[in-house]
Amino acid sequence: MTADTRSATRQLSRHPSGLSPSLTLLFSITCALAVANVYFAQPLLDSMAQSLNVAPSMIGVVVTATQMGYALGLLFIVPLGDLLNRKRLILTQLLLSSVALAAVGAAQQWLALLGAMIMMGLLAVVVQVLVAYAATLATPAQRGQAVGTVTSGIVLGILLARFTSGLIADIAGWRAVYFVSSGLMLTIAAVLWKVIPVTTPPRQRETYLTLIGSLFRLFVTEPTLRIRGLLALLIFAAFSVLWTSMVLPLSAPPLSLSHTAIGLFGLAGVAGALAARRAGRWADQGMGQRVTGISLGLLTLSWLPISFAQTSLIALACGVMLLDFAVQAVHVTNQSLIFAARPDAHSRMVGAYMCFYSAGSALGAAAATQVYALWGWVAVSLLGAVISAAALLVWFVALRFSTPERSQPSAAPTGSMRRPQKRSTTPIL
């Protein structure tokens, strides 16, 4: 077994054969477990408030602190994947995540909890390091499929986190959620230490400050990042509009669903997310732009059945599946395109791209709760549809003003990928 592992490691370190299906699955599982840490707290806030004697109006800061840590990690940790040995970086993040999770579970004071939550969010960006690592290990022809599979793990982690944390908390209390996750982080770190390939560290020997500065320059120099980042901001704003506010009409009369029942709608989202795995394969086959346009059209249409949430739970479930499929299909295609644009800067590109994701998620959540309080669920659905239509318009305008490329970036040599980007705002796959 050890000999086989070493042989696979040596083969993958040169990676002529690309990323194996088993390692892709392992990356996907790791991402699901790691990103779930960011979302565990949402159904546990009331229990946390009672345990720490915190006012209910203040306990929501826990979610804000976690997201703040995650945003900082995107800017200041993810780019390190282009500077340091990625295997060591991933293992270090997982081990420190285990410590941070244990600190959350053991926290007896409000400030201690917030500090541990910030650290946990900061280290959860290991998922983006893994996505960039998967893109690096994969061959150009399989890159989209690999990114799609790993991204599906992230989506599954997000959608199932609320349900599993509530289930564990009902059995053993909210602290058990974080102690269990801490143990899982140690376990997955041990598995990755044995299996993950040892690759040659990146050649560039820039200073850390130079590396971070180059991340911000990518916003200026890479048109693919700007367009695809704007699409990410809009689609995740729409995603956040749904998942932030959906609990409000479902828990109110006449439906008055329990938190467990509401959490089950996450399973509908899982079905859509799993279907979107094929988007990466379609991108590899040169259909990236077509997938984007069709998916954004479906995203806009999904708000029609969603608007009937208060009268038809079946319509809502159908709309949720459609929305999650569309969002993840665009998300996977976006990442395939930005990785093809700069194969020498995968970690920085994904870190910069995910900044748009974070901004969209925050804006969508803030807008959804305000709109629902003022005008109700139909207005929330209209807001989501308007945001989705805006994304479709951005894609259409960018497509009209871009120069079509006949060749697929995935098939182009590494050194030739950057020039076509300067002639096109969104290169056509």
KEGUFI-700204 format. One record per residue (C-alpha): x, z, y. Coordinates in pm, whole numbers, plus 50000, padded with zeros to 5 digits. Each point is the difference from the previous one (the first is absolute). Layout:
% residues N
XZY/...
This chain:
% residues 429
500005000050000/502845009450235/501864968149917/496884979350069/499505017350331/503624993750102/499744963649898/496804995450200/501595017550294/503054977149998/497794969649970/497705010550281/502885009750228/500894963350007/496224992649976/500154963449897/496935006749784/498135018250275/497885031149978/498695008749653/496265007149953/500745035449876/502105008650305/497394984550230/497365022349837/502245030550041/500504992250369/496234996350035/499325033849835/502645016850217/498444985550314/496535011949894/501225035649944/502055001150320/497424985650240/497265022349858/501835029850153/499064987550346/496284999449921/499525030749778/499085022550295/496904981550121/497485015749758/501875033450003/499905007950371/497175025249976/501745019249719/503274999850196/498285013350311/498435028849808/503225008249815/502145001550315/497315013350236/500184969150220/497094988550216/498244969549850/500524981550329/503785003849959/500474992449631/499784962450060/503475002450156/501285001249641/499114963249955/501504991450339/503255017949913/500294981349670/499414966250164/502475008650275/502665007149739/499184967449824/500334980050323/503395015850071/501134991749649/499064963450045/502214997550305/502955021849903/500225001749618/498714967049858/502664978850184/502695019749813/499214978349699/501984972150170/502995023250054/500225023849703/499834997649623/496264996949938/500025018549669/501575030850155/497684997850300/496894998349779/501085028849775/500925021650299/496604994250159/498155008449678/501965032249947/499505011350359/496314990549974/499705023849706/501445028050213/497694991850294/496934999449774/500905033649851/500385013350356/496504987550086/498545017349695/501825032550079/499305000250376/498425032550117/500094993250373/498544972350215/503284988350154/501755000349662/497264977749861/500294975450290/503784998449969/499804993349626/497324973450055/502204981850253/502915000149755/497754988349718/498744970850210/503554991850111/501184997149640/496914981749870/501394967850150/501964996849677/497144976449907/501184974950260/503605002949881/498734992149650/498024969750121/503124986150171/502095007749690/497524981649776/500164969950232/503805000649984/500195002549621/497364973249940/500914963349985/498604979250288/497404984349769/498645033949886/500385019450326/496364997150109/498695011149661/502415029649990/499065011050351/496324996149911/500315022149692/501945027350181/497634998750297/497065004049762/501565032849892/500035011450362/496354991050043/499025017749679/501855030950116/498164999950333/496564994149850/500335024949712/501775027750194/496805014250149/498205000849666/502845015349797/500875026350262/496385011350015/499825001549622/503205020849964/498975022650288/496635007049837/501835011549687/503015018750137/499875001050382/501504978150272/503555013149955/500054987749640/499634964350126/503385001650172/501765019449723/498854974149745/501174971650223/503345017450051/500525000349625/499034963549974/502564990650265/502755017249798/498864982549683/499874965150151/503415005850166/501505007949660/498484968449849/501234978150286/503485015349979/500194987949640/498344965950042/500414986850354/502754973550027/503245007250181/500464972750258/502864993150235/499465017550335/499204977050294/503064983350147/499375008550361/501835030550127/498065005750319/499615034150154/496645017049965/499194995350370/500834963049979/497734997149696/497065016550178/500594978350306/499914969049783/496615011049865/498524999350348/501644966350068/498134985649702/496775003350198/501504976150257/501894975649778/497674995549702/496734981850078/498815004249640/500255037750039/498044999750326/497124978849870/499795016449660/500405034250162/497084993150232/497894989749701/501005032449827/498975020450303/496564983950003/499265000549627/501065036349962/498005009450307/496984985349819/501015018049679/500265033050187/496654994650176/498314999549660/501835027749818/500125024250293/496314998350089/498354992249665/499685036749911/497815006550307/496874980149907/500395007149628/500135037750045/497175000950254/496284999649912/498274982449835/502904992249764/501815033750020/502574990149736/502575025249881/503704995750078/500634991349635/497344972950005/501384985850324/503485000049850/498774978249716/499654971150247/503784999449991/499654985849649/498194969950145/502934995250232/502385001749704/498244970349838/500504979250312/503625010750038/500834990949639/498454965750046/502274994450301/503115002249779/499684962649943/500564993950372/503745003949952/499994973949725/498014976350220/502545004950277/502804991449755/498124967749924/499994989750366/496455010450092/500805028850236/498194986250302/496954989749798/499765034649843/500275016050345/497214979050151/497595004249709/500685037349978/499415005650372/496714981249970/498975022549711/501085030550199/497674990450284/497114993149761/500515033149813/498545019250294/496544985249938/499365019149672/501925030050137/497515002350289/497265008449743/501825031749887/497125022950101/497444980449799/501904984849706/502995016049828/500404969049782/500394978250309/502565024750136/501994999349674/500054961850004/501144999950362/502755025449926/501354978649714/499964968950218/501685017550292/502765015549791/500704967149824/500294981750331/502195026250168/502435002549711/500184962349948/501054995350363/502355029849983/501824986749693/500254965050150/501315014550327/502815018149822/500924969449792/500384979950321/502045025350193/502355005849706/500564962549972/500734998250374/502905024849986/501385005949649/502955018550153/497795026350166/497235008849756/499965037250079/499994995150377/497344973149979/497655021549792/500635030250224/499204979850311/496964984049835/498575033449887/500145012850357/497174975650070/498185014049696/500305035750131/498814990150347/497004981249861/499025028749771/500165025350284/498064978450245/497334991449744/499465036549907/499705011350361/497624972050095/497775003949691/499185036650052/499234994850368/497784969849938/498095017649724/499395030650220/498644978250279/498084972049825/499885005949624/501004981249686/498794965350094/502235001350308/502955010549781/499344970149773/499884977350304/503305014550121/501614992549663/498624964649999/501314993550353/503495012449908/499984978749683/498844969250193/502795006050252/502534999249715/498514967249876/500284985650352/503655011050031/500814983049669/498214968050102/501694997750341/503445007449851/499434973549733/499014973650256/503145006150206/502425002149710/502034971949845/499164995249630/502905002849761/499954978349694/502335021449800/499225034649877/502185027350143/500145015949659/501744969349864/502464996450286/503555013049978/500585033750155/502084986450281/497424974250105/497035022550044/500485010250358/500144966450178/496464987849922/498655032750140/501164990850346/497914968549996/496845017249882/498125031150097/498555003649650/501744978349741/497644985049745/500715009249642/
